[in-house]
Amino acid sequence: MSSEHPMVARFRAEHLRLGGTGEIVILPDSVHTAALAAAALGCEPGAIANSLVFDAGGSPVLVLTSGAHRVDTAKVAATIGVQRLKRASPDFVREHTGQVIGGVSPIGHPAPLPTYLDPWLEQHPVVWAAAGHPAAVFSTTYDELARLTGATVVAVE
């Protein structure tokens, strides 16, 4: 549909190409946080898969974490074998994902990102993640999210 935001359209095409089965939902307002997304969707914050981009010495790292968790960057850096993970700037995020913070999807980036998945998301039969825009989300399952992204499972807390 022509009125769809270009980033959502890009996500939709990639989701289809990868065989994603979930529903893409456009919410009336932006949901920049897991708490806002959970409230809008009527689910627990833990069922929201936050797509967090970190800067590992100039290289992007994507961590898909439960909205109920904070990422222990030192622990994750040591686990994945990088010296340090730091919060990425908005420009860094846009450069590597083509999307803005609050709307970063797990897929559909200009180039594949090393991706890590929080095992706590497996506790939820339905997981929601951003679909390329702060007001767009999609439903999936833990197993499908792992398949779509090729993520490595890493404890983030």
C-alpha positions in Angstrom: 0.0 0.0 0.0 1.4 3.3 -1.1 0.7 5.2 2.2 2.9 2.8 4.2 6.1 4.2 5.6 9.1 3.1 3.4 10.9 1.4 6.3 7.8 -0.6 7.1 7.5 -1.5 3.5 11.1 -2.6 3.5 10.5 -4.7 6.6 7.3 -6.2 5.1 9.2 -7.3 2.0 12.1 -8.9 4.0 9.7 -10.5 6.4 7.9 -12.1 3.5 11.1 -13.1 1.8 12.3 -14.9 4.9 9.0 -16.7 5.4 7.9 -14.8 8.5 4.4 -15.8 9.6 3.5 -13.1 12.1 1.1 -10.2 11.8 2.4 -6.7 11.1 0.5 -4.1 13.2 0.6 -0.3 12.7 -0.2 1.3 16.1 -1.8 4.8 16.3 1.2 6.2 18.2 4.9 5.5 18.4 6.0 3.0 21.0 9.6 3.9 21.7 9.9 1.7 24.8 9.0 -1.9 25.7 6.5 -0.6 28.4 4.7 1.6 25.8 4.6 -1.3 23.3 3.3 -3.7 25.9 0.6 -1.3 26.9 -0.5 -0.8 23.3 -0.5 -4.5 22.6 -2.0 -5.8 25.9 1.0 -8.0 26.7 3.8 -8.1 29.3 6.9 -6.0 28.7 8.9 -9.3 28.8 7.2 -10.3 25.6 8.6 -7.3 23.7 11.8 -8.1 21.9 13.8 -4.9 22.0 16.3 -4.5 19.1 19.3 -2.8 20.7 22.2 -1.8 18.5 25.6 -1.5 20.2 28.9 -0.1 19.0 31.7 -2.7 19.3 34.7 -0.6 18.3 33.0 0.8 15.3 31.2 -2.3 14.3 27.5 -2.8 15.0 26.1 -5.6 17.2 22.4 -6.2 17.5 21.0 -7.6 20.8 17.4 -8.8 20.8 16.4 -8.7 24.5 13.3 -9.1 26.5 11.7 -5.8 27.4 11.9 -7.0 31.0 15.8 -7.0 30.9 18.6 -4.5 30.8 21.7 -5.7 28.9 24.8 -6.2 30.9 27.1 -4.9 28.2 30.3 -6.1 30.0 29.0 -9.6 30.3 27.7 -9.7 26.7 30.9 -8.2 25.3 33.0 -10.9 27.1 30.6 -13.6 26.0 30.7 -12.6 22.3 34.4 -11.9 22.3 34.5 -8.1 21.8 36.5 -5.7 24.0 33.6 -3.4 24.7 29.9 -2.7 23.8 28.7 0.8 24.1 25.3 2.4 23.4 25.2 3.4 19.8 24.4 6.9 18.7 21.3 7.6 16.8 23.4 8.3 13.6 25.3 5.0 14.1 22.0 3.1 14.5 20.5 4.7 11.3 23.7 4.1 9.3 23.8 0.4 10.1 20.0 -0.4 10.2 18.4 2.2 8.0 16.0 2.7 10.9 15.6 5.0 13.9 16.0 4.1 17.5 12.6 2.9 18.8 11.8 1.3 15.5 14.7 -0.9 14.7 13.5 -4.3 13.5 15.5 -7.5 13.9 15.7 -7.9 10.1 15.8 -5.8 6.9 19.0 -3.9 7.5 21.2 -2.8 4.6 23.8 -5.5 5.6 23.5 -8.4 8.0 24.4 -7.5 11.6 25.9 -9.9 14.2 22.7 -10.7 16.2 22.3 -12.1 19.7 19.1 -13.4 21.2 18.0 -13.2 24.9 16.8 -16.7 25.9 14.2 -15.2 28.3 12.0 -14.4 25.2 11.4 -18.1 24.9 9.0 -18.0 27.9 6.4 -16.1 25.8 4.3 -18.0 23.2 4.0 -14.7 21.2 6.8 -12.2 21.0 6.5 -8.7 19.5 9.3 -6.7 17.9 9.6 -3.5 15.9 8.9 -3.6 12.2 11.1 -0.8 11.0 9.2 2.2 12.5 8.4 3.3 16.0 4.7 2.8 15.5 5.0 -0.6 13.6 5.4 -4.0 15.3 5.1 -7.6 14.3 4.2 -10.8 16.1 6.5 -13.8 16.0 7.6 -16.7 18.2 11.0 -17.2 19.8 11.9 -20.0 17.4 10.8 -18.0 14.4 12.7 -14.9 15.6 15.9 -17.1 15.9 15.3 -18.5 12.4 14.6 -15.1 10.8 17.7 -13.5 12.3 20.2 -16.3 12.5 20.8 -15.0 16.1 23.1 -16.7 18.6 21.5 -17.2 22.0 23.3 -15.2 24.7 22.3 -14.5 28.3 22.1 -10.7 28.5 21.8 -10.2 32.3 
